[in-house]
């Protein structure tokens, strides 16, 4: 399966359809943009970020445009926003395993874990 992600909007109790996501490979302080995506109606990417054959060990970053998503949903956010973008830095130690990186988010909090 490789590497995948999805986002759940915990404020509205639904997938975060339309949220913009940037995906990077990181090395130290350097980040190389690999893809920019928009999540589908199920709050997921249309395809894995990496398939099983392409996934490599290393460090990566997913950056979710949280404030823009909630503003597009009509949520009134303070300026500056409490959460603007949420960046998750994570490592892939075993490229032969599936890595799923979900985000549960509201305008005020977020949580993540290594999913299956």
C-alpha positions as CSV (number, residue, x, y, z in Angstrom):
1,X,0.0,0.0,0.0
2,X,2.8,2.5,0.7
3,X,1.9,5.8,2.3
4,X,-1.5,7.4,2.6
5,X,-3.3,10.1,4.5
6,X,-6.8,11.3,5.3
7,X,-8.4,14.1,7.3
8,X,-11.5,14.1,9.5
9,X,-13.1,17.4,10.4
10,X,-14.0,16.9,14.1
11,X,-15.9,20.2,14.3
12,X,-18.5,19.1,11.7
13,X,-18.1,15.3,12.1
14,X,-17.2,14.6,8.5
15,X,-14.3,14.1,6.1
16,X,-12.3,17.3,5.3
17,X,-13.3,17.3,1.6
18,X,-11.4,20.0,-0.4
19,X,-8.6,20.6,2.1
20,X,-5.3,21.4,0.5
21,X,-2.2,19.3,1.5
22,X,1.4,19.7,0.6
23,X,3.7,16.6,0.8
24,X,7.5,16.9,1.3
25,X,10.6,14.8,1.8
26,X,12.8,16.2,4.5
27,X,16.5,16.0,5.2
28,X,17.6,18.0,8.2
29,X,16.2,21.6,7.7
30,X,15.7,21.0,4.0
31,X,12.2,20.2,2.6
32,X,11.6,19.2,-1.0
33,X,8.1,19.5,-2.2
34,X,6.9,16.2,-3.7
35,X,3.2,17.0,-4.3
36,X,0.4,19.4,-3.7
37,X,-3.1,17.8,-3.5
38,X,-6.7,18.5,-2.7
39,X,-8.5,15.9,-0.6
40,X,-11.5,14.2,-2.2
41,X,-15.1,13.9,-0.9
42,X,-13.9,11.2,1.6
43,X,-11.1,13.4,3.0
44,X,-8.5,11.3,1.3
45,X,-6.1,11.6,-1.6
46,X,-7.3,9.9,-4.8
47,X,-4.2,7.7,-4.8
48,X,-1.5,6.8,-2.2
49,X,1.2,9.4,-1.7
50,X,3.6,6.6,-2.5
51,X,2.7,3.1,-3.6
52,X,4.5,0.1,-2.0
53,X,7.2,0.0,-4.7
54,X,8.0,3.7,-4.4
55,X,8.1,4.2,-0.6
56,X,11.6,4.7,0.8
57,X,12.9,5.0,4.3
58,X,13.5,8.6,5.4
59,X,11.7,11.6,6.8
60,X,8.6,13.3,5.4
61,X,6.3,16.2,6.1
62,X,2.6,16.6,5.4
63,X,1.3,20.2,5.7
64,X,-2.5,20.6,5.9
65,X,-4.1,24.1,5.1
66,X,-6.5,24.0,8.1
67,X,-7.5,27.6,8.3
68,X,-8.4,27.9,4.6
69,X,-10.5,24.8,4.8
70,X,-12.5,26.0,7.8
71,X,-12.9,29.5,6.3
72,X,-14.2,27.9,3.1
73,X,-16.8,26.0,5.3
74,X,-18.0,29.4,6.7
75,X,-16.4,29.1,10.1
76,X,-15.6,32.5,11.6
77,X,-12.0,32.3,12.8
78,X,-10.1,34.9,14.8
79,X,-7.2,36.8,13.3
80,X,-4.6,35.6,13.6
81,X,-6.0,32.0,13.3
82,X,-5.2,29.7,16.2
83,X,-4.2,27.0,13.7
84,X,-3.2,28.1,10.2
85,X,-1.4,25.1,8.7
86,X,-0.7,21.9,10.5
87,X,2.6,20.3,9.6
88,X,3.3,16.7,10.6
89,X,6.9,15.5,10.4
90,X,7.3,11.7,10.5
91,X,9.7,9.0,9.7
92,X,9.4,5.9,7.6
93,X,11.7,3.2,9.1
94,X,10.3,0.2,7.3
95,X,9.6,0.9,3.6
96,X,8.1,-2.6,3.3
97,X,5.2,-1.7,5.6
98,X,2.2,0.5,5.0
99,X,2.2,3.9,6.6
100,X,-1.1,5.8,7.1
101,X,-1.0,9.3,8.5
102,X,-4.4,10.5,9.5
103,X,-5.3,13.9,10.9
104,X,-8.3,14.7,13.1
105,X,-8.7,18.5,13.2
106,X,-10.9,21.4,14.3
107,X,-10.0,25.1,14.3
108,X,-8.7,24.7,17.9
109,X,-7.0,21.3,18.0
110,X,-5.6,18.3,16.1
111,X,-4.4,14.8,16.7
112,X,-2.6,12.2,14.6
113,X,-1.3,8.7,14.9
114,X,0.1,5.9,12.7
115,X,-2.9,4.3,11.2
116,X,-3.3,1.0,9.4
